[in-house]
Amino acid sequence: MYLILFDCDGTLVDSQETILHGLEVGFAAAGLPMPGRREALAIVGLSLERAFAQLVGPEHQDKVLQMAAAYRASKRERRELGLDFDPLYPGAREVVERLGARSDVLLGLATGKARRGVAHLLQVHDLEGRFITIQTADTSPSKPHPDMILRAVAETGAELDRTVMIGDTSFDMQMARAAGAHAIGVTWGYHDGDLLAAAGADLIIDTFAALESALASQLGWAMEKA
């Protein structure tokens, strides 16, 4: 079996606006100025505390837990009000459905989101039951630590040389390299192609339409097999 792991934010869903709102809430709670959009989005993919720690620098580490708590509280409130909606990127659903229909493929998620956030995403996009393994920041160290991939492999019985991480950030690529898995970078998220290449991406694609051929090239499988 092949194990295909997807990142969420910036890979499956375009979450930049809801993430920026949450970051703004966190910075406001700490009385700190919000960084610029590019700098703020560069941390997407890290666990929440690590993301805030990186953004505020060493002089404000004491405010990180407060900021993360404010972010989470805002997320919960907005979801209850139906305000947090992150659209799927074009082609994402179709690729997930085609890969999921293959008899030789297992699908999974490896994300810096909390399990609650993943559950919300799967529910609103009617993707529940599509992913056999879901690894989140609730049970693993922040990317680029390889724990999420190693847990997914252990849960599914897959082999690392038949496991691929698909993500939009250097953290995803570094995580895959550290675990010994394949890494495919996507350029429609939060890190550009140069960063993905420098972080160890085996292949880099610009659209979901190119993913299946990239997987076939990387893994040597037959695209038509189901």
PyMOL commands that set and color helices and strands:
alter all, ss='L'
color gray80, all
select helices_A, chain A and resi 16-30+37-41+48-56+58-80+92-100+115-124+147-156+160-162+170-179+193-198+208-219
alter helices_A, ss='H'
color red, helices_A
select strands_A, chain A and resi 2-6+105-110+133-135+163-167+182-186+203-205
alter strands_A, ss='S'
color yellow, strands_A
deselect
rebuild
show_as cartoon
